[in-house]
Amino acid sequence: MADQAEKLREMVKEKSKKKSRVIAFTSGKGGVGKTNIVANVAYLLSSIGKKVVVFDADLGLANIDILMGLKSKHSLIDVIKNGKKMKDIMIKVNDNFKVIPAGSGIEEIANITEPIFSKIKDELLDIAKETDVLLIDTGAGISKKVTFFLKNAEEIVVITTPEPTAIADGYAILKILSKNYKKENLYIFVNMAKNPQEAENTITNINKISKKFIEKEFKPMGWALYDKNLLQAVKSQKLIAELYPNSNFTISMKKFINAMFKENLKVRENPIARFFASLFGGG
């Protein structure tokens, strides 16, 4: 009886453990604002007590540390060549938010081999166990170094813009992930839309094409309008959610979190600001 009670307690304990979420953010083409989205989502999640780690997986062209004005003594090259653990190279942003920088302009990182990929995967899984959310900021496109991370992610958010080539490339990557890798938890987020209608039309068009050719539709996770405050934040090497907490972009990130994570972040929209943003692309 004592053994049975102990087993029951262990079962309850295991079930009560919160499962970490591993979410990759990707895009068919570059320049869609993916890294800004990942960094600000991470910051906002950390502000409500979530333990978040962002891995900059845009190998060879990584820049999240530069975007946020972070000083990094080490990068992924130290893991590949110098025997360091990924935990050793993490940069602390705040008590709940850490970044794993990959390094930029380093050929060894851009051309890493399968054994190194496996080492990275194993270490990321260990890190994920100690966090609430692991966000992976991949490169754009469908190269091997991108698809490696995507096929190992539980959930994938595909970022696009209303620009025709971005839509085409976004659909292409959704198709590949769905058909070739049998991924189920695929989501669409539209960035840099001129107005809400353009964003919604973009989602509708992608799903219309998807339904016709691969008999699938993908769940939208929101959209963000073009926000002039974002450029100022990037120039300042600060996150817009920190500098401009009531900006349209920050509000869009909060809505994304509420939808994706079932949170209840307060959103105080300014309808006048929203109206002018829709007309002129302001923030």
FIPALO-404788 format. One record per residue (C-alpha): x, y, z; residue in one letter. Coordinates in pm, 1 decimal, decimal comma. Layout:
BEGIN
{{X; Y; Z}; "A"}
...
***
This chain:
BEGIN
{{0,0; 0,0; 0,0}; "M"}
{{284,3; 237,9; 86,8}; "A"}
{{450,1; 165,9; -247,9}; "D"}
{{124,8; 232,8; -432,4}; "Q"}
{{74,6; 561,9; -247,7}; "A"}
{{429,9; 667,5; -332,3}; "E"}
{{376,6; 584,9; -700,4}; "K"}
{{51,6; 782,7; -699,2}; "L"}
{{226,6; 1084,2; -546,5}; "R"}
{{497,9; 1063,2; -812,5}; "E"}
{{235,6; 1046,9; -1088,7}; "M"}
{{57,3; 1354,1; -952,3}; "V"}
{{391,0; 1533,5; -918,8}; "K"}
{{483,4; 1457,0; -1280,8}; "E"}
{{144,4; 1570,0; -1410,9}; "K"}
{{165,9; 1891,9; -1212,5}; "S"}
{{494,9; 1986,3; -1379,1}; "K"}
{{449,2; 2260,0; -1635,4}; "K"}
{{569,5; 2163,5; -1979,6}; "K"}
{{812,4; 2401,8; -2143,2}; "S"}
{{713,0; 2538,6; -2481,2}; "R"}
{{958,8; 2543,4; -2768,4}; "V"}
{{847,3; 2786,4; -3038,3}; "I"}
{{1037,6; 2870,2; -3355,4}; "A"}
{{984,2; 3192,3; -3548,2}; "F"}
{{1069,8; 3182,9; -3916,1}; "T"}
{{995,6; 3346,2; -4251,5}; "S"}
{{1020,2; 3271,3; -4620,1}; "G"}
{{1231,3; 3580,2; -4681,7}; "K"}
{{1440,5; 3820,7; -4479,2}; "G"}
{{1347,6; 4173,1; -4377,4}; "G"}
{{1004,7; 4093,3; -4231,2}; "V"}
{{1090,2; 4205,4; -3875,7}; "G"}
{{1115,0; 3858,2; -3724,9}; "K"}
{{1389,2; 3931,8; -3470,9}; "T"}
{{1207,6; 4238,9; -3339,2}; "N"}
{{897,7; 4028,0; -3286,0}; "I"}
{{1086,9; 3750,4; -3105,4}; "V"}
{{1280,0; 3990,2; -2879,8}; "A"}
{{974,8; 4192,8; -2778,3}; "N"}
{{759,1; 3885,0; -2719,2}; "V"}
{{1033,9; 3746,7; -2495,7}; "A"}
{{1063,6; 4074,0; -2303,3}; "Y"}
{{687,6; 4098,4; -2246,5}; "L"}
{{665,4; 3734,4; -2136,6}; "L"}
{{949,5; 3793,0; -1890,8}; "S"}
{{765,3; 4095,0; -1752,8}; "S"}
{{479,0; 3869,9; -1639,5}; "I"}
{{710,6; 3622,5; -1468,8}; "G"}
{{775,9; 3370,3; -1744,1}; "K"}
{{1127,4; 3227,2; -1763,0}; "K"}
{{1226,5; 3286,9; -2125,0}; "V"}
{{1533,5; 3200,8; -2329,3}; "V"}
{{1582,0; 3321,4; -2687,2}; "V"}
{{1821,6; 3131,3; -2910,3}; "F"}
{{1941,6; 3335,6; -3206,9}; "D"}
{{1950,1; 3058,7; -3468,0}; "A"}
{{2011,7; 3281,2; -3770,4}; "D"}
{{2350,9; 3115,8; -3801,4}; "L"}
{{2619,3; 3335,3; -3953,9}; "G"}
{{2393,2; 3642,0; -3965,3}; "L"}
{{2272,1; 3655,8; -3606,2}; "A"}
{{2200,9; 4000,1; -3461,4}; "N"}
{{1963,0; 3985,5; -3165,8}; "I"}
{{2240,2; 4091,0; -2924,6}; "D"}
{{2316,2; 4395,2; -3145,2}; "I"}
{{1946,1; 4479,3; -3172,8}; "L"}
{{1917,3; 4486,8; -2793,9}; "M"}
{{2252,6; 4653,7; -2725,6}; "G"}
{{2381,1; 4350,4; -2535,2}; "L"}
{{2749,5; 4291,0; -2469,3}; "K"}
{{2844,1; 3932,1; -2542,9}; "S"}
{{3184,0; 3793,2; -2444,6}; "K"}
{{3108,7; 3461,6; -2611,5}; "H"}
{{2900,2; 3320,3; -2895,0}; "S"}
{{2812,5; 2988,6; -3051,6}; "L"}
{{3164,3; 2963,0; -3194,2}; "I"}
{{3286,8; 2904,8; -2835,5}; "D"}
{{3048,8; 2610,0; -2810,8}; "V"}
{{3163,6; 2471,3; -3145,6}; "I"}
{{3538,4; 2523,3; -3107,7}; "K"}
{{3621,6; 2593,5; -2744,3}; "N"}
{{3418,9; 2334,0; -2556,0}; "G"}
{{3184,0; 2574,6; -2380,3}; "K"}
{{2825,7; 2482,4; -2296,7}; "K"}
{{2540,4; 2691,4; -2433,7}; "M"}
{{2450,6; 2779,3; -2075,1}; "K"}
{{2797,3; 2938,6; -2046,3}; "D"}
{{2737,1; 3183,8; -2330,7}; "I"}
{{2389,1; 3303,2; -2231,3}; "M"}
{{2344,8; 3677,2; -2177,5}; "I"}
{{2115,8; 3787,9; -1895,7}; "K"}
{{1868,0; 4057,2; -2002,5}; "V"}
{{1672,5; 4049,0; -1676,5}; "N"}
{{1594,5; 3793,7; -1405,5}; "D"}
{{1353,4; 3607,3; -1636,0}; "N"}
{{1501,2; 3666,6; -1982,1}; "F"}
{{1823,2; 3531,0; -2131,4}; "K"}
{{1964,6; 3531,0; -2483,5}; "V"}
{{2191,3; 3276,1; -2651,8}; "I"}
{{2388,2; 3471,7; -2916,9}; "P"}
{{2505,7; 3286,2; -3225,9}; "A"}
{{2755,5; 3540,6; -3356,9}; "G"}
{{2760,2; 3711,5; -3693,3}; "S"}
{{2994,5; 3691,3; -3991,2}; "G"}
{{3162,1; 3370,6; -3872,8}; "I"}
{{3201,3; 3111,0; -4146,6}; "E"}
{{3229,5; 2813,2; -3908,2}; "E"}
{{2884,2; 2893,9; -3769,9}; "I"}
{{2727,5; 2944,4; -4111,2}; "A"}
{{2855,6; 2603,1; -4224,8}; "N"}
{{2822,8; 2384,9; -3916,5}; "I"}
{{2803,4; 2008,0; -3953,8}; "T"}
{{2542,0; 1750,8; -3852,5}; "E"}
{{2724,5; 1643,3; -3531,8}; "P"}
{{2733,1; 2007,4; -3418,5}; "I"}
{{2361,5; 2039,8; -3495,5}; "F"}
{{2296,2; 1738,2; -3273,7}; "S"}
{{2504,7; 1889,3; -2990,5}; "K"}
{{2310,0; 2216,0; -3017,7}; "I"}
{{1979,9; 2027,3; -3014,8}; "K"}
{{2071,6; 1829,0; -2702,0}; "D"}
{{2184,6; 2139,8; -2515,6}; "E"}
{{1873,3; 2334,4; -2617,7}; "L"}
{{1654,6; 2053,2; -2484,8}; "L"}
{{1836,9; 2073,9; -2150,6}; "D"}
{{1790,9; 2451,5; -2141,1}; "I"}
{{1421,5; 2417,5; -2230,9}; "A"}
{{1366,0; 2198,4; -1923,1}; "K"}
{{1467,7; 2490,4; -1700,2}; "E"}
{{1253,7; 2753,4; -1872,3}; "T"}
{{887,4; 2820,9; -1936,0}; "D"}
{{944,4; 2921,9; -2296,8}; "V"}
{{1230,9; 2868,1; -2540,5}; "L"}
{{1198,6; 3093,7; -2846,4}; "L"}
{{1409,6; 3009,5; -3151,3}; "I"}
{{1474,3; 3291,5; -3397,1}; "D"}
{{1569,1; 3109,4; -3718,1}; "T"}
{{1708,3; 3246,0; -4039,6}; "G"}
{{1486,4; 3302,4; -4342,1}; "A"}
{{1425,3; 3049,4; -4618,3}; "G"}
{{1451,5; 2671,8; -4631,7}; "I"}
{{1822,4; 2596,7; -4605,1}; "S"}
{{1935,1; 2296,9; -4400,3}; "K"}
{{2046,4; 2515,9; -4109,6}; "K"}
{{1693,6; 2662,8; -4093,1}; "V"}
{{1491,6; 2343,9; -4139,1}; "T"}
{{1699,3; 2165,8; -3872,6}; "F"}
{{1558,9; 2393,5; -3604,3}; "F"}
{{1210,2; 2399,7; -3752,1}; "L"}
{{1168,6; 2024,2; -3765,3}; "K"}
{{1270,3; 2005,3; -3397,6}; "N"}
{{1030,8; 2278,8; -3279,9}; "A"}
{{692,2; 2190,2; -3135,4}; "E"}
{{526,9; 2508,4; -3262,7}; "E"}
{{622,0; 2736,1; -3550,7}; "I"}
{{516,2; 3094,1; -3621,0}; "V"}
{{568,7; 3201,1; -3982,3}; "V"}
{{614,5; 3577,0; -4015,1}; "I"}
{{520,8; 3748,1; -4338,9}; "T"}
{{440,2; 4096,5; -4463,7}; "T"}
{{172,2; 4199,9; -4716,8}; "P"}
{{440,2; 4232,7; -4985,3}; "E"}
{{372,7; 3976,8; -5266,9}; "P"}
{{712,5; 3803,0; -5253,4}; "T"}
{{688,5; 3769,1; -4874,8}; "A"}
{{342,2; 3614,0; -4910,6}; "I"}
{{465,6; 3369,7; -5175,9}; "A"}
{{770,1; 3273,1; -4971,5}; "D"}
{{561,3; 3249,4; -4653,6}; "G"}
{{319,9; 3010,6; -4822,9}; "Y"}
{{613,1; 2807,9; -4959,2}; "A"}
{{762,1; 2751,5; -4614,9}; "I"}
{{420,6; 2665,9; -4465,6}; "L"}
{{371,7; 2411,8; -4744,4}; "K"}
{{712,7; 2250,8; -4689,2}; "I"}
{{669,7; 2234,2; -4312,2}; "L"}
{{322,3; 2086,9; -4345,7}; "S"}
{{381,5; 1840,7; -4631,2}; "K"}
{{747,4; 1740,2; -4594,2}; "N"}
{{789,6; 1759,9; -4216,7}; "Y"}
{{428,7; 1686,4; -4114,2}; "K"}
{{424,0; 1981,0; -3873,9}; "K"}
{{81,7; 2051,3; -3725,8}; "E"}
{{118,8; 2354,5; -3499,7}; "N"}
{{181,7; 2616,5; -3767,8}; "L"}
{{72,7; 2977,7; -3725,5}; "Y"}
{{73,9; 3294,0; -3938,1}; "I"}
{{163,8; 3643,3; -3817,5}; "F"}
{{154,2; 3945,4; -4050,4}; "V"}
{{396,2; 4230,0; -3984,4}; "N"}
{{429,9; 4582,1; -4127,1}; "M"}
{{76,1; 4605,9; -4261,0}; "A"}
{{-53,3; 4950,7; -4360,7}; "K"}
{{-388,5; 4888,1; -4195,9}; "N"}
{{-588,9; 4604,4; -4036,8}; "P"}
{{-767,9; 4522,9; -4360,1}; "Q"}
{{-441,0; 4469,3; -4546,0}; "E"}
{{-323,5; 4235,4; -4269,2}; "A"}
{{-644,4; 4034,8; -4273,3}; "E"}
{{-638,7; 4016,5; -4654,0}; "N"}
{{-284,1; 3878,3; -4637,0}; "T"}
{{-391,6; 3598,2; -4403,6}; "I"}
{{-697,5; 3525,8; -4617,7}; "T"}
{{-488,2; 3506,5; -4935,8}; "N"}
{{-233,8; 3266,5; -4782,8}; "I"}
{{-507,4; 3038,7; -4652,6}; "N"}
{{-695,3; 3053,5; -4981,2}; "K"}
{{-387,2; 2932,2; -5168,5}; "I"}
{{-315,0; 2671,4; -4901,7}; "S"}
{{-667,6; 2534,5; -4908,6}; "K"}
{{-660,2; 2506,7; -5287,1}; "K"}
{{-322,7; 2335,9; -5326,0}; "F"}
{{-255,4; 2145,6; -5002,1}; "I"}
{{-604,9; 2133,9; -4850,9}; "E"}
{{-494,2; 2305,5; -4531,7}; "K"}
{{-554,8; 2633,6; -4353,7}; "E"}
{{-324,0; 2782,2; -4094,9}; "F"}
{{-423,5; 2957,8; -3775,5}; "K"}
{{-360,0; 3333,1; -3769,5}; "P"}
{{-189,4; 3470,4; -3458,6}; "M"}
{{-244,5; 3836,8; -3530,3}; "G"}
{{-73,7; 4121,5; -3707,8}; "W"}
{{122,3; 4441,5; -3648,1}; "A"}
{{95,8; 4767,5; -3834,9}; "L"}
{{399,6; 4958,0; -3952,6}; "Y"}
{{511,9; 5161,8; -3650,1}; "D"}
{{755,1; 5452,4; -3681,2}; "K"}
{{851,4; 5407,8; -3313,2}; "N"}
{{1012,7; 5076,3; -3401,6}; "L"}
{{1282,9; 5246,2; -3607,8}; "L"}
{{1364,0; 5478,0; -3317,9}; "Q"}
{{1386,5; 5181,8; -3080,3}; "A"}
{{1620,7; 4996,1; -3316,7}; "V"}
{{1844,1; 5303,5; -3347,5}; "K"}
{{1855,9; 5324,4; -2968,3}; "S"}
{{1933,1; 4950,9; -2940,8}; "Q"}
{{1637,2; 4916,3; -2706,9}; "K"}
{{1318,4; 4713,9; -2732,6}; "L"}
{{1008,5; 4904,0; -2839,1}; "I"}
{{807,2; 4728,0; -2565,6}; "A"}
{{1042,3; 4887,5; -2312,2}; "E"}
{{1074,0; 5233,1; -2471,4}; "L"}
{{717,5; 5269,1; -2601,3}; "Y"}
{{492,1; 5038,6; -2395,6}; "P"}
{{174,4; 5189,8; -2543,4}; "N"}
{{287,0; 5190,1; -2906,9}; "S"}
{{85,2; 5006,5; -3170,9}; "N"}
{{361,3; 4750,5; -3217,7}; "F"}
{{380,2; 4674,8; -2844,6}; "T"}
{{2,1; 4639,8; -2830,9}; "I"}
{{21,5; 4392,1; -3120,1}; "S"}
{{284,8; 4189,6; -2934,4}; "M"}
{{63,1; 4177,9; -2625,6}; "K"}
{{-228,7; 4057,2; -2836,5}; "K"}
{{-6,6; 3790,1; -2987,9}; "F"}
{{93,4; 3672,6; -2638,7}; "I"}
{{-269,1; 3668,7; -2523,2}; "N"}
{{-361,9; 3452,3; -2823,0}; "A"}
{{-56,5; 3225,4; -2831,2}; "M"}
{{-3,9; 3178,8; -2457,7}; "F"}
{{-358,7; 3224,1; -2329,5}; "K"}
{{-241,8; 3512,3; -2112,3}; "E"}
{{-439,1; 3820,2; -2019,5}; "N"}
{{-198,1; 4108,8; -2072,0}; "L"}
{{-377,9; 4439,6; -2039,4}; "K"}
{{-410,4; 4616,6; -2372,3}; "V"}
{{-489,8; 4986,8; -2355,6}; "R"}
{{-547,4; 5083,9; -2712,1}; "E"}
{{-573,0; 5445,6; -2816,3}; "N"}
{{-839,4; 5440,9; -3089,7}; "P"}
{{-728,8; 5779,4; -3227,6}; "I"}
{{-366,0; 5666,1; -3253,2}; "A"}
{{-484,4; 5341,3; -3412,6}; "R"}
{{-687,5; 5534,4; -3668,4}; "F"}
{{-397,4; 5753,9; -3773,3}; "F"}
{{-162,2; 5457,3; -3775,8}; "A"}
{{-396,6; 5286,8; -4018,7}; "S"}
{{-397,0; 5592,3; -4242,8}; "L"}
{{-34,8; 5698,8; -4229,5}; "F"}
{{168,0; 5413,2; -4084,4}; "G"}
{{235,8; 5598,6; -3761,0}; "G"}
{{274,2; 5464,6; -3413,0}; "G"}
***
